[in-house]
Amino acid sequence: MNSSSGRQFLLFVLTGGAAAFVNVLSRVGFSLVLRFELAVLAAYAVGMVTAYILARRYVFTGSGQSVRRSFAAFALVNLVAVVQTWLVSIGLRHLLLPIIGVVALVDLMAHGVGVIVPVFTSYLGHKHVSFRASGR
């Protein structure tokens, strides 16, 4: 990874971290009216829109793709990531955390880890699909 790619990945992680914060915070709100499993999915949508706006503005600035095309590709890449997030969140909440005896902040821990898991696959997908340079 050259320094330009390293800087881009760092910006992706930082903007993704902000979007992940929005994701987790909105899940807490959604959990007031939805079951955990549905709240995770609803929060993912809020986080995804936040991530798209930040990534387009600060990370993948040389894309040249239209907003419509890049958002459609962004959503497609995120279908893979939402499956990863959902499976990890649900698996931790219902299987691993109870097995190891965790009883406090289970939803927050499970969802937080679930949001972190797809960082690398999402970066590659967004770099090469969602925001690829025109002509590639």
DSSP file (Angstrom, degrees, kcal/mol; ACC not computed):
  #  RESIDUE AA STRUCTURE BP1 BP2  ACC     N-H-->O    O-->H-N    N-H-->O    O-->H-N    TCO  KAPPA ALPHA  PHI   PSI    X-CA   Y-CA   Z-CA
    1    1 A M              0   0    0      0, 0.0     2,-0.0     0, 0.0     0, 0.0   0.000 360.0 360.0 360.0 120.8    0.0    0.0    0.0
    2    2 A N     >  -     0   0    0      1,-0.1     4,-2.7     4,-0.0     5,-0.2  -0.239 360.0 -97.2 -78.4 174.9    1.6    3.3   -1.1
    3    3 A S  H  > S+     0   0    0      1,-0.2     4,-2.4     2,-0.2     5,-0.2   0.843 124.2  52.9 -65.4 -32.7    1.3    6.5    1.0
    4    4 A S  H  > S+     0   0    0      2,-0.2     4,-2.3     1,-0.2    -1,-0.2   0.925 112.8  43.7 -66.3 -43.9   -1.7    7.8   -1.1
    5    5 A S  H  > S+     0   0    0      2,-0.2     4,-2.7     1,-0.2    -2,-0.2   0.878 113.2  52.7 -67.3 -37.3   -3.6    4.5   -0.6
    6    6 A G  H  X S+     0   0    0     -4,-2.7     4,-2.3     2,-0.2    -2,-0.2   0.903 110.5  46.8 -64.0 -41.8   -2.6    4.5    3.1
    7    7 A R  H  X S+     0   0    0     -4,-2.4     4,-2.5     2,-0.2    -2,-0.2   0.913 112.6  50.3 -65.3 -42.6   -3.9    8.1    3.5
    8    8 A Q  H  X S+     0   0    0     -4,-2.3     4,-2.3     2,-0.2    -2,-0.2   0.915 110.9  48.4 -62.7 -43.1   -7.1    7.1    1.6
    9    9 A F  H  X S+     0   0    0     -4,-2.7     4,-2.7     2,-0.2    -1,-0.2   0.909 110.5  51.7 -63.8 -41.4   -7.6    4.1    3.9
   10   10 A L  H  X S+     0   0    0     -4,-2.3     4,-2.5     2,-0.2    -2,-0.2   0.923 110.7  47.6 -60.9 -44.7   -7.0    6.2    7.0
   11   11 A L  H  X S+     0   0    0     -4,-2.5     4,-2.9     2,-0.2     5,-0.3   0.887 110.9  52.5 -62.4 -38.4   -9.6    8.7    5.8
   12   12 A F  H  X S+     0   0    0     -4,-2.3     4,-2.6     2,-0.2    -2,-0.2   0.918 110.4  47.4 -62.5 -43.9  -12.0    5.8    5.1
   13   13 A V  H  X S+     0   0    0     -4,-2.7     4,-2.2     2,-0.2    -2,-0.2   0.911 114.1  47.3 -64.5 -42.7  -11.5    4.4    8.6
   14   14 A L  H  X S+     0   0    0     -4,-2.5     4,-1.9     2,-0.2    -2,-0.2   0.940 117.2  40.7 -66.1 -47.7  -12.1    7.9   10.1
   15   15 A T  H  X S+     0   0    0     -4,-2.9     4,-2.3     1,-0.2    -2,-0.2   0.881 116.1  51.8 -68.6 -36.1  -15.2    8.7    8.1
   16   16 A G  H  X S+     0   0    0     -4,-2.6     4,-2.7    -5,-0.3    -2,-0.2   0.860 106.5  54.5 -65.7 -35.0  -16.4    5.1    8.5
   17   17 A G  H  X S+     0   0    0     -4,-2.2     4,-2.2     2,-0.2    -2,-0.2   0.902 108.2  48.4 -63.7 -41.5  -15.9    5.5   12.3
   18   18 A A  H  X S+     0   0    0     -4,-1.9     4,-2.0     2,-0.2    -2,-0.2   0.920 113.6  46.9 -64.2 -42.8  -18.1    8.6   12.3
   19   19 A A  H  X S+     0   0    0     -4,-2.3     4,-2.5     1,-0.2    -2,-0.2   0.874 110.3  53.3 -66.2 -36.7  -20.7    6.7   10.3
   20   20 A A  H  X S+     0   0    0     -4,-2.7     4,-3.0     2,-0.2     5,-0.2   0.892 106.9  52.2 -64.7 -39.1  -20.4    3.7   12.6
   21   21 A F  H  X S+     0   0    0     -4,-2.2     4,-2.8     2,-0.2     5,-0.2   0.931 110.9  46.8 -60.8 -45.6  -21.0    6.0   15.6
   22   22 A V  H  X S+     0   0    0     -4,-2.0     4,-2.6     2,-0.2    -2,-0.2   0.903 112.4  52.2 -61.3 -41.3  -24.2    7.3   13.9
   23   23 A N  H  X S+     0   0    0     -4,-2.5     4,-2.0     2,-0.2    -2,-0.2   0.957 113.5  41.0 -58.7 -53.9  -25.1    3.7   13.2
   24   24 A V  H  X S+     0   0    0     -4,-3.0     4,-1.8     1,-0.2    -2,-0.2   0.911 115.5  50.5 -65.8 -43.0  -24.7    2.5   16.8
   25   25 A L  H  X S+     0   0    0     -4,-2.8     4,-1.6    -5,-0.2    -1,-0.2   0.910 111.6  47.7 -62.1 -42.4  -26.4    5.6   18.2
   26   26 A S  H  X S+     0   0    0     -4,-2.6     4,-3.2    -5,-0.2    -1,-0.2   0.850 107.0  57.9 -68.5 -31.8  -29.4    5.3   15.9
   27   27 A R  H  X S+     0   0    0     -4,-2.0     4,-2.4     2,-0.2    -1,-0.2   0.895 102.7  54.0 -63.2 -38.4  -29.6    1.6   16.8
   28   28 A V  H  < S+     0   0    0     -4,-1.8     4,-0.4     2,-0.2    -1,-0.2   0.931 112.6  43.9 -59.6 -44.8  -30.0    2.6   20.5
   29   29 A G  H >< S+     0   0    0     -4,-1.6     3,-1.5     1,-0.2     4,-0.4   0.931 113.2  49.8 -65.3 -46.5  -32.9    4.9   19.4
   30   30 A F  H >X S+     0   0    0     -4,-3.2     4,-2.2     1,-0.3     3,-1.8   0.839 100.3  66.5 -61.6 -32.0  -34.5    2.3   17.1
   31   31 A S  T 3< S+     0   0    0     -4,-2.4    -1,-0.3     1,-0.3    -2,-0.2   0.678  87.9  68.5 -65.4 -15.6  -34.2   -0.3   20.0
   32   32 A L  T <4 S+     0   0    0     -3,-1.5    -1,-0.3    -4,-0.4    -2,-0.2   0.767 119.8  17.0 -70.8 -24.2  -36.8    1.8   21.9
   33   33 A V  T <4 S+     0   0    0     -3,-1.8     2,-0.3    -4,-0.4    -2,-0.2   0.504 123.6  54.0-125.4  -9.6  -39.4    0.8   19.3
   34   34 A L  S  < S-     0   0    0     -4,-2.2    -1,-0.1    -5,-0.1     2,-0.0  -0.892  85.4 -98.1-126.8 155.6  -38.0   -2.2   17.5
   35   35 A R     >  -     0   0    0     -2,-0.3     4,-2.8     1,-0.1     3,-0.4  -0.364  45.8-106.3 -62.0 153.3  -36.6   -5.6   18.3
   36   36 A F  H  > S+     0   0    0      1,-0.2     4,-2.4     2,-0.2     5,-0.2   0.892 118.8  54.4 -50.4 -48.0  -32.8   -5.7   18.4
   37   37 A E  H  > S+     0   0    0      1,-0.2     4,-1.2     2,-0.2    -1,-0.2   0.884 114.5  39.8 -59.2 -41.3  -32.6   -7.6   15.1
   38   38 A L  H  > S+     0   0    0     -3,-0.4     4,-2.6     2,-0.2    -1,-0.2   0.845 111.6  57.3 -76.3 -35.2  -34.7   -5.0   13.2
   39   39 A A  H  X S+     0   0    0     -4,-2.8     4,-2.6     1,-0.2     5,-0.2   0.878 103.6  54.3 -62.9 -37.3  -33.1   -2.1   15.0
   40   40 A V  H  X S+     0   0    0     -4,-2.4     4,-1.8    -5,-0.2    -1,-0.2   0.918 110.9  45.5 -61.7 -43.6  -29.7   -3.3   13.7
   41   41 A L  H  X S+     0   0    0     -4,-1.2     4,-1.5     2,-0.2    -2,-0.2   0.918 113.7  48.0 -67.9 -43.4  -31.0   -3.3   10.1
   42   42 A A  H  X S+     0   0    0     -4,-2.6     4,-1.5     1,-0.2    -2,-0.2   0.915 112.9  48.7 -63.1 -43.0  -32.7    0.1   10.4
   43   43 A A  H  X S+     0   0    0     -4,-2.6     4,-2.8     1,-0.2    -1,-0.2   0.849 104.6  59.9 -65.5 -34.0  -29.6    1.7   12.0
   44   44 A Y  H  X S+     0   0    0     -4,-1.8     4,-2.7     1,-0.2    -1,-0.2   0.904 102.8  52.2 -61.3 -40.4  -27.4    0.2    9.3
   45   45 A A  H  X S+     0   0    0     -4,-1.5     4,-2.0     2,-0.2    -1,-0.2   0.918 110.9  47.0 -62.1 -43.4  -29.4    2.1    6.7
   46   46 A V  H  X S+     0   0    0     -4,-1.5     4,-1.9     1,-0.2    -2,-0.2   0.928 114.5  47.0 -63.5 -45.3  -28.9    5.4    8.6
   47   47 A G  H  X S+     0   0    0     -4,-2.8     4,-2.8     1,-0.2    -2,-0.2   0.864 109.0  55.3 -64.2 -36.3  -25.2    4.6    8.9
   48   48 A M  H  X S+     0   0    0     -4,-2.7     4,-2.6     2,-0.2    -1,-0.2   0.915 107.8  47.3 -65.7 -43.4  -24.9    3.7    5.3
   49   49 A V  H  X S+     0   0    0     -4,-2.0     4,-2.2     2,-0.2    -1,-0.2   0.918 113.9  48.8 -63.5 -41.9  -26.3    7.0    4.0
   50   50 A T  H  X S+     0   0    0     -4,-1.9     4,-2.3     1,-0.2    -2,-0.2   0.927 111.7  49.3 -61.2 -45.5  -23.9    8.8    6.5
   51   51 A A  H  X S+     0   0    0     -4,-2.8     4,-3.0     1,-0.2     5,-0.3   0.894 109.5  52.0 -62.1 -41.3  -21.0    6.7    5.2
   52   52 A Y  H  X S+     0   0    0     -4,-2.6     4,-2.7     2,-0.2     5,-0.3   0.949 110.4  47.2 -61.1 -49.4  -21.8    7.5    1.6
   53   53 A I  H  X S+     0   0    0     -4,-2.2     4,-1.8     1,-0.2    -2,-0.2   0.926 117.0  43.0 -59.9 -46.0  -21.9   11.2    2.1
   54   54 A L  H  X>S+     0   0    0     -4,-2.3     4,-2.8     2,-0.2     5,-0.6   0.903 114.9  49.1 -68.5 -41.5  -18.7   11.3    4.0
   55   55 A A  I  X>S+     0   0    0     -4,-3.0     5,-2.6    -5,-0.2     4,-1.7   0.918 113.1  46.6 -65.8 -43.1  -16.8    8.9    1.7
   56   56 A R  I  <5S+     0   0    0     -4,-2.7    -1,-0.2    -5,-0.3    -2,-0.2   0.892 119.2  41.3 -65.2 -38.2  -17.8   10.7   -1.4
   57   57 A R  I  <5S+     0   0    0     -4,-1.8    -2,-0.2    -5,-0.3    -1,-0.2   0.868 133.1  13.9 -78.4 -37.7  -16.9   14.1    0.1
   58   58 A Y  I  <5S+     0   0    0     -4,-2.8    -3,-0.2    -5,-0.2     3,-0.2   0.674 128.5  32.6-117.2 -21.1  -13.6   13.2    1.9
   59   59 A V  I  <<S+     0   0    0     -4,-1.7     2,-0.8    -5,-0.6     3,-0.2   0.879 119.3  32.9-107.3 -56.1  -12.2    9.8    0.8
   60   60 A F    > < +     0   0    0     -5,-2.6     3,-1.1     1,-0.2    -1,-0.1  -0.504  69.1 148.3-105.5  62.4  -13.0    9.0   -2.9
   61   61 A T  T 3   +     0   0    0     -2,-0.8     3,-0.2     1,-0.3    -1,-0.2   0.692  65.7  55.1 -74.2 -21.0  -12.9   12.6   -4.2
   62   62 A G  T 3  S+     0   0    0     -3,-0.2    72,-0.4     1,-0.2    -1,-0.3   0.154  72.9 112.8 -98.9  19.8  -11.6   11.7   -7.7
   63   63 A S    <   -     0   0    0     -3,-1.1    71,-1.2    -7,-0.2    -1,-0.2   0.938  51.6-163.5 -60.6 -54.6  -14.3    9.2   -8.6
   64   64 A G        +     0   0    0      1,-0.3     2,-0.2    -3,-0.2    -1,-0.1   0.417  44.0 131.7  80.5  -3.3  -16.0   11.0  -11.4
   65   65 A Q        -     0   0    0     67,-0.2    -1,-0.3     1,-0.1    -2,-0.1  -0.517  64.3-104.7 -78.5 149.3  -19.1    8.7  -11.0
   66   66 A S     >  -     0   0    0     -2,-0.2     4,-2.9     1,-0.1     5,-0.3  -0.311  27.2-114.7 -67.3 158.8  -22.5   10.2  -10.8
   67   67 A V  H  > S+     0   0    0      1,-0.2     4,-2.7     2,-0.2     5,-0.3   0.920 116.8  51.2 -60.3 -44.1  -24.2   10.3   -7.5
   68   68 A R  H  > S+     0   0    0      2,-0.2     4,-2.1     1,-0.2    -1,-0.2   0.936 114.5  41.6 -59.8 -48.2  -26.9    7.9   -8.7
   69   69 A R  H  > S+     0   0    0      1,-0.2     4,-2.3     2,-0.2     5,-0.2   0.926 117.3  46.0 -68.1 -45.3  -24.4    5.4  -10.0
   70   70 A S  H  X S+     0   0    0     -4,-2.9     4,-2.5     1,-0.2    -1,-0.2   0.875 113.2  49.7 -69.3 -34.7  -22.0    5.6   -7.1
   71   71 A F  H  X S+     0   0    0     -4,-2.7     4,-2.7    -5,-0.3    -1,-0.2   0.907 110.4  50.4 -69.4 -38.9  -24.8    5.4   -4.5
   72   72 A A  H  X S+     0   0    0     -4,-2.1     4,-1.9    -5,-0.3    -2,-0.2   0.932 114.7  43.5 -61.6 -44.8  -26.3    2.4   -6.2
   73   73 A A  H  X S+     0   0    0     -4,-2.3     4,-2.7     2,-0.2    57,-0.2   0.892 112.2  54.2 -66.4 -39.5  -22.9    0.7   -6.2
   74   74 A F  H  X S+     0   0    0     -4,-2.5     4,-2.1     1,-0.2    -2,-0.2   0.917 108.9  48.3 -59.4 -45.0  -22.4    1.8   -2.6
   75   75 A A  H  X S+     0   0    0     -4,-2.7     4,-1.0     2,-0.2    -1,-0.2   0.886 110.7  51.7 -63.9 -38.9  -25.6    0.2   -1.6
   76   76 A L  H >X S+     0   0    0     -4,-1.9     4,-0.9     2,-0.2     3,-0.8   0.934 110.1  47.4 -64.3 -46.6  -24.7   -3.0   -3.4
   77   77 A V  H >X S+     0   0    0     -4,-2.7     4,-1.4     1,-0.2     3,-0.6   0.888 109.6  55.8 -59.8 -38.5  -21.3   -3.2   -1.7
   78   78 A N  H 3X S+     0   0    0     -4,-2.1     4,-3.1     1,-0.2    -1,-0.2   0.695  92.0  69.9 -71.9 -18.3  -23.1   -2.6    1.6
   79   79 A L  H <X S+     0   0    0     -4,-1.0     4,-1.4    -3,-0.8    -1,-0.2   0.908 102.9  45.1 -61.1 -40.0  -25.4   -5.5    1.1
   80   80 A V  H <X S+     0   0    0     -4,-0.9     4,-1.9    -3,-0.6    -2,-0.2   0.926 115.0  47.8 -66.1 -44.6  -22.4   -7.7    1.7
   81   81 A A  H  X S+     0   0    0     -4,-1.4     4,-3.1     1,-0.2    -2,-0.2   0.871 107.6  54.5 -67.1 -37.5  -21.4   -5.6    4.7
   82   82 A V  H  X S+     0   0    0     -4,-3.1     4,-2.9     2,-0.2     5,-0.2   0.873 107.1  51.7 -67.2 -34.0  -24.9   -5.6    6.2
   83   83 A V  H  X S+     0   0    0     -4,-1.4     4,-2.6    -5,-0.2     5,-0.3   0.939 112.1  46.4 -64.2 -45.4  -24.9   -9.4    6.1
   84   84 A Q  H  X S+     0   0    0     -4,-1.9     4,-2.4     2,-0.2     5,-0.3   0.948 115.2  46.7 -59.0 -49.1  -21.6   -9.5    7.9
   85   85 A T  H  X S+     0   0    0     -4,-3.1     4,-2.7     1,-0.2     5,-0.2   0.924 114.5  46.5 -59.6 -47.3  -22.7   -6.9   10.5
   86   86 A W  H  X S+     0   0    0     -4,-2.9     4,-2.8     2,-0.2     5,-0.3   0.928 113.4  47.2 -65.0 -46.9  -26.0   -8.6   11.1
   87   87 A L  H  X S+     0   0    0     -4,-2.6     4,-2.6    -5,-0.2    -1,-0.2   0.917 115.8  44.7 -62.9 -43.6  -24.6  -12.1   11.5
   88   88 A V  H  X S+     0   0    0     -4,-2.4     4,-2.7    -5,-0.3     5,-0.3   0.934 115.1  48.3 -66.2 -45.5  -21.8  -11.0   13.8
   89   89 A S  H  X S+     0   0    0     -4,-2.7     4,-2.4    -5,-0.3    -2,-0.2   0.937 117.1  41.0 -60.3 -48.3  -24.1   -8.8   15.9
   90   90 A I  H  X S+     0   0    0     -4,-2.8     4,-2.7    -5,-0.2     5,-0.4   0.909 114.9  51.9 -68.7 -42.1  -26.7  -11.6   16.3
   91   91 A G  H  X>S+     0   0    0     -4,-2.6     4,-2.0    -5,-0.3     5,-1.6   0.915 113.7  43.6 -60.9 -43.8  -24.1  -14.3   16.8
   92   92 A L  I  <>S+     0   0    0     -4,-2.7     5,-2.4     3,-0.2    -2,-0.2   0.935 116.2  47.2 -65.7 -46.3  -22.4  -12.3   19.6
   93   93 A R  I  <5S+     0   0    0     -4,-2.4    -2,-0.2    -5,-0.3    -1,-0.2   0.909 125.1  27.7 -64.3 -43.6  -25.6  -11.3   21.3
   94   94 A H  I  <5S+     0   0    0     -4,-2.7    -1,-0.2    -5,-0.2    -2,-0.2   0.695 135.2  16.8 -96.4 -20.0  -27.3  -14.7   21.3
   95   95 A L  I  X5S+     0   0    0     -4,-2.0     4,-1.9    -5,-0.4    -3,-0.2   0.759 121.8  33.2-116.2 -71.0  -24.3  -17.1   21.3
   96   96 A L  I  ><S+     0   0    0     -5,-1.6     4,-2.2     1,-0.2     6,-0.2   0.931 115.6  48.9 -65.9 -51.2  -20.9  -15.9   22.3
   97   97 A L  H  4XS+     0   0    0     -5,-2.4     5,-2.4     1,-0.2     4,-0.4   0.909 114.1  46.2 -61.4 -42.9  -21.5  -13.2   24.9
   98   98 A P  H >45S+     0   0    0      0, 0.0     3,-0.9     0, 0.0    -1,-0.2   0.896 110.7  54.5 -63.8 -36.9  -24.0  -15.4   26.9
   99   99 A I  H 3<5S+     0   0    0     -4,-1.9    -2,-0.2     1,-0.3    -3,-0.1   0.893 111.0  44.2 -62.4 -39.7  -21.6  -18.3   26.8
  100  100 A I  T 3<5S-     0   0    0     -4,-2.2    -1,-0.3    -5,-0.2    -3,-0.1   0.427 120.4-109.9 -89.0   3.8  -18.7  -16.3   28.2
  101  101 A G  T < 5 +     0   0    0     -3,-0.9     2,-0.4    -4,-0.4    -2,-0.1   0.624  60.0 156.4  86.4  14.1  -21.1  -14.8   30.8
  102  102 A V      < +     0   0    0     -5,-2.4    -1,-0.3    -6,-0.2    -2,-0.1  -0.605   2.9 158.4 -75.0 129.0  -21.3  -11.2   29.6
  103  103 A V        +     0   0    0     -2,-0.4     2,-0.4     1,-0.1     3,-0.4   0.553  47.6  78.3-125.0 -17.7  -24.6   -9.6   30.9
  104  104 A A  S    S-     0   0    0      1,-0.2     5,-0.1     2,-0.1    -1,-0.1  -0.797 108.3  -6.3-100.2 138.0  -23.9   -5.9   30.8
  105  105 A L  S  > S+     0   0    0     -2,-0.4     4,-2.7     1,-0.1     5,-0.3   0.786  78.8 153.3  55.9  33.5  -24.1   -3.8   27.6
  106  106 A V  H  >  +     0   0    0     -3,-0.4     4,-2.8     1,-0.2     5,-0.3   0.922  69.7  47.8 -59.7 -47.8  -24.6   -6.9   25.5
  107  107 A D  H  > S+     0   0    0      1,-0.2     4,-2.5     2,-0.2     5,-0.3   0.924 113.7  47.5 -61.3 -44.8  -26.5   -5.2   22.7
  108  108 A L  H  > S+     0   0    0      2,-0.2     4,-2.5     1,-0.2    -2,-0.2   0.917 115.2  44.7 -63.9 -44.9  -24.0   -2.4   22.5
  109  109 A M  H  X S+     0   0    0     -4,-2.7     4,-2.3     2,-0.2     5,-0.3   0.938 114.7  48.2 -65.4 -46.6  -21.0   -4.7   22.5
  110  110 A A  H  X S+     0   0    0     -4,-2.8     4,-2.0    -5,-0.3    -2,-0.2   0.929 116.8  41.8 -61.5 -46.1  -22.5   -7.1   19.9
  111  111 A H  H  X S+     0   0    0     -4,-2.5     4,-2.1    -5,-0.3    -1,-0.2   0.897 111.8  55.2 -70.5 -39.7  -23.6   -4.3   17.6
  112  112 A G  H  X S+     0   0    0     -4,-2.5     4,-1.3    -5,-0.3    -2,-0.2   0.926 111.7  43.3 -58.7 -46.2  -20.3   -2.4   18.0
  113  113 A V  H  X S+     0   0    0     -4,-2.3     4,-1.8     1,-0.2     3,-0.2   0.903 111.3  56.1 -65.4 -40.6  -18.2   -5.4   17.0
  114  114 A G  H  < S+     0   0    0     -4,-2.0    -2,-0.2    -5,-0.3    -1,-0.2   0.855 106.5  49.8 -60.0 -35.8  -20.6   -6.2   14.2
  115  115 A V  H  < S+     0   0    0     -4,-2.1    -1,-0.2     1,-0.2    -2,-0.2   0.824 110.6  50.3 -72.2 -32.0  -20.2   -2.7   12.7
  116  116 A I  H >< S+     0   0    0     -4,-1.3     3,-1.7    -3,-0.2    -2,-0.2   0.827  92.5  77.0 -75.4 -32.9  -16.4   -3.0   12.8
  117  117 A V  T 3< S+     0   0    0     -4,-1.8     3,-0.5     1,-0.3     4,-0.3   0.843  91.0  49.5 -52.7 -46.3  -16.1   -6.4   11.1
  118  118 A P  T 3> S+     0   0    0      0, 0.0     4,-2.4     0, 0.0     5,-0.3   0.230  74.9 111.5 -85.0  20.7  -16.7   -5.3    7.4
  119  119 A V  H <> S+     0   0    0     -3,-1.7     4,-2.2     1,-0.2     5,-0.1   0.933  81.5  39.4 -57.5 -49.6  -14.1   -2.4    7.4
  120  120 A F  H  > S+     0   0    0     -3,-0.5     4,-2.2     2,-0.2     5,-0.2   0.917 117.3  46.9 -72.5 -43.0  -11.6   -4.0    5.0
  121  121 A T  H  > S+     0   0    0     -4,-0.3     4,-2.3     1,-0.2    -1,-0.2   0.895 113.9  49.8 -65.9 -37.2  -14.1   -5.7    2.6
  122  122 A S  H  X S+     0   0    0     -4,-2.4     4,-3.0     2,-0.2     5,-0.3   0.922 108.4  52.3 -66.1 -43.9  -16.1   -2.4    2.4
  123  123 A Y  H  X S+     0   0    0     -4,-2.2     4,-2.7    -5,-0.3     5,-0.2   0.949 112.7  44.5 -57.2 -49.7  -13.0   -0.3    1.7
  124  124 A L  H  X S+     0   0    0     -4,-2.2     4,-2.3     1,-0.2     5,-0.2   0.915 114.6  49.1 -63.3 -42.8  -12.0   -2.6   -1.2
  125  125 A G  H  X>S+     0   0    0     -4,-2.3     4,-1.9    -5,-0.2     5,-1.3   0.914 114.6  44.0 -62.9 -43.4  -15.5   -2.7   -2.6
  126  126 A H  I  <>S+     0   0    0     -4,-3.0     5,-3.0     3,-0.2    -2,-0.2   0.880 114.3  49.8 -71.4 -37.2  -16.0    1.0   -2.4
  127  127 A K  I  <5S+     0   0    0     -4,-2.7     6,-0.2    -5,-0.3    -2,-0.2   0.916 123.6  29.3 -66.0 -42.4  -12.6    1.8   -3.9
  128  128 A H  I  <5S+     0   0    0     -4,-2.3    -2,-0.2    -5,-0.2    -1,-0.2   0.588 137.3  17.4 -99.1 -11.0  -13.0   -0.6   -6.8
  129  129 A V  I ><5S+     0   0    0     -4,-1.9     3,-0.6    -5,-0.2    -3,-0.2   0.683 124.2  38.9-122.0 -63.0  -16.7   -0.5   -7.4
  130  130 A S  I 3 <S+     0   0    0     -5,-1.3   -56,-0.2     1,-0.2   -57,-0.2   0.895 133.2  16.8 -63.5 -44.2  -18.6    2.4   -5.8
  131  131 A F  T 3 <S+     0   0    0     -5,-3.0    -1,-0.2    -6,-0.2    -4,-0.1  -0.020  83.0 152.3-123.3  29.0  -16.1    5.1   -6.4
  132  132 A R    <   -     0   0    0     -3,-0.6   -67,-0.2     1,-0.1    -4,-0.1  -0.259  55.2 -96.3 -60.8 150.1  -13.8    3.8   -9.1
  133  133 A A    >   -     0   0    0     -6,-0.2     3,-1.7     1,-0.1   -69,-0.2  -0.362  50.1 -90.9 -65.5 145.8  -12.2    6.3  -11.3
  134  134 A S  T 3  S+     0   0    0    -71,-1.2    -1,-0.1   -72,-0.4   -69,-0.1  -0.274 112.4  29.3 -57.2 140.9  -14.0    7.0  -14.6
  135  135 A G  T 3         0   0    0     -3,-0.1    -1,-0.2     1,-0.0    -2,-0.1   0.375 360.0 360.0  90.0  -5.2  -12.8    4.8  -17.4
  136  136 A R    <         0   0    0     -3,-1.7    -2,-0.1    -4,-0.0    -3,-0.1   0.437 360.0 360.0 -93.9 360.0  -11.8    1.9  -15.2
